[in-house]
Amino acid sequence: MSTALSSDASTTVDLAQDPESVQRPPAEVLPLRHSDDPRVHRYSSRFADVMEMRAPSHDVATYLDHHDGWFRRCAAPMTVQPLGPNGYALTLGRFGNFGFEVEPTIGLELLPQSEGIYRILTAALSEPDVSLQEVYDVEFNAALQLEEGLSDPLTQVRWELDLCVWIRLPAVIGLLPDKLVQSSGDHLLRQIVRQISRKLTWKVQEDFHATHQLSCPPRRRAPF
């Protein structure tokens, strides 16, 4: 046993002292969405909801423009780290299928509004984990649109999210029927999206009214 440990240690030292091993750049990882590996499965879900804000649209727009305040508060307990002036690295929580679990961290960019529409798109992480890039890939596409309500003052914020996740599953899961693997993964992703999006919708609505000292409308029944 002592000989084996000594041999491993020697190998480690030799690799560390090899100039080529130190200077060789890391291999570029192909995004899983472009992979032809049969172990890669694509799961997708769409979510839509409406938030009622008891304030004029310009007040709601000013609030949404300053996302450096509300986004971090409302995303909790998900972990949020800054990513440039308009971006955040967000850890979504655990995603699992047939005992295989991964905890995706994605980069999101909150684009400035354009004619009352706000978009949130996937952004590149500043320090991506190459080993995790070979396991999952995420595409996040959300839009928030402000509409004047029927009564005054009232603003409706329509919220839509399209989320796609590509995961390289262990080879053993390939023994199961493909339809079963696909349908169970789609169902699980829908549950996660509904839970995260519904809670985020409530939190943004409650945070806006609390910061503006307004009475918050009651929670609406989720439209799904």
N, C-alpha and C positions, 0 to 999 in steps of 0.2 A: 504493500500500500504506500509506503514511504517513497518507493522508487517512482510509482505512478505520479504522485504529487509533485515530485521533483521534476519529472519530465514535463508535466503540464506547465509548471512555472517557467521552465527554461524556454518552452515554446512561446509563451506569452511575451517574455523579454525579447526574444529574437524578432517577433513580429513588430513590437513597439519600436525596435531599433532599425527596422527596415525602412529606408527613406521612401521607397516606392509605395509601401503600404500606408505611410503617413500622408504623402502628397497626392495620392490618387483620389480624384474627386468622386463623390458618391454617384452611383448610377441613377439616371433619371427614371422615376417611377411613372409608368403610364397610368393615367386615371382609370379606375375600374369601369367607368361608363363606356370606355372605348375598348375594353378587354373582350377577347373572344373565349376566355376561359369558361368552360361549362359550369364550373363551381360558382361563378358569379351570378347572383340573383338580383333582380331589380324589383323593388317594392315602391309603390307610390300611393299618395293619398292627397285629397283636396279638402279644404275646410273653408267655410264661409260663415260670417256672423255680422251682427250690427251692434254698435255701441251707441247709446243715447247720451249726449252731453247737454246739460242744461246751461248752455252758454252760447253766445254768438260764434259763428264759424271762425272769425279772426282770433278770438281768444283760444279756441281749440288749436288753431294752426300755430299760434305762438308757442303753446305748450308742446306740441309735437316737434316743432323746430328745435327745441332745446332737449334733444334726446339724451344728452349727457347726464341729465338728472333722472328722468322717469324710466329710461330703459333698464338701468341697473337695478333700480328699486323694484320694478314690476317683474323682472325676469327671475328674481330670487324665488326659490332656493337654488335655481340653476346657477352654476358658476359663470361669472362674466369678467372678462379681461379686456382692457382697451386695445384697439387694433387700428391705429391711425386716427385722424380727426373725426371720421364718420363711421368707424367700424368697431366691432366687438368680436372677441372669440368667446363662443357660447358652448358650454357643455350641456347637451340635451338630456342626459340621463341614460340609463341602461336600455339597450335594445337587444332582445334575445329571441331565439328560435330553436326549438328542440335542444335546449340546454346550452346552446352556443350564444354567448353574450358579448356585446361590445358597447363601449360608452363613447359615442361620437362627440368630438369637439369640432365645431365648424366656425368659419369666419363669416360674419354678416356685415354688410355695408348699408347704412341707412341713407339713401339718396335724398338730397334736398327736394322739397315739394315742387311739382310742376302742375300748375292749374288745379290746385287742390288735391292732387294725387301724390301719395308718398309710396315709394317702393323700397323694399328690403331684399337685397340680392346676396348670393353667396360671394364671399371674398376669400382671397388666398390668405392662409395663416402665415404669420411672419416667421415662425419656427416650426414647420410641420414635422410630425414624427413619421419618418419614412416607413417604419415597420407597420404603423397603423394605416398609412396610405395604401398598403397592400391588402388591407382587410376591408375597408369601407370607403365609400365616396358618397357625398351628399350634395344635392342641388336644392337650394331654398329660394323660392320666388314668392314674395308676398306683396300685396298692394293695399293701401288704405286710402279711401276716397271720402272727402268731406261733402256732405249735402245739407242744405238748409232744411230744417224740420218744418212741419205744418204749423206748429205754434212757435211763438217768439218769447224768449230766446230758446232755441233748441237746434242742436246740430246732430246729425246722424253720421257716424263713421262706419262705413262699410269696409269690412276686413276680409280679405281672401288670401289663402295660402295654398300653394302647390309645393309638395315636398316629395322628392325622389331619393331613395337610398339604394346604393349598390353594395352588396356584401359578398365577400368570397367565403363561402361556407366550407367547413371541413369535408373532406372527401367521403367520410362515412355517412353523412346526411344524403349524399347522392344515391344511396341504396333505397331511400324512401321514394314513393311516387312523386314525380315532379309537381303534379297539380296540388298534392297535399302540402308540399313545402311552400309552394307559391301562395296558396290561399291562406295558410296559417300565418305566413309572414305579412301578407297584405292586411289581414285582420288585426294583427298585433300593432302594425304601424298606424292603422287608423285609430286604434285606441290611444296610442301615445300622442298622436297629433291632436285628437279631440281633447285629451286631458290638458296638454300643454297650452294649446290655443285658447281653450275655454277659460282656463285659469288666467292666462295672460290678458285676455279680453276683460275679464272682471277686474283684474288688478289695475289696468290702465284706467278704466272707468272710475274705479274707486279713488285712485291716486289723483286724477284730475280734479274731481269734486272736492277731495280733502284739501288739496293745495290751494284751491280757489274758495274754500269755505262755503261750499254749496251742498245742498241736499242731493245725495246720489239716488238715481232711479233704482227701483228694485231689479234684481237679476232676472234676465229673461230666460225662458226655457230654451235650451240648446236646440237648434233646428236640425237635429239628426237623430 
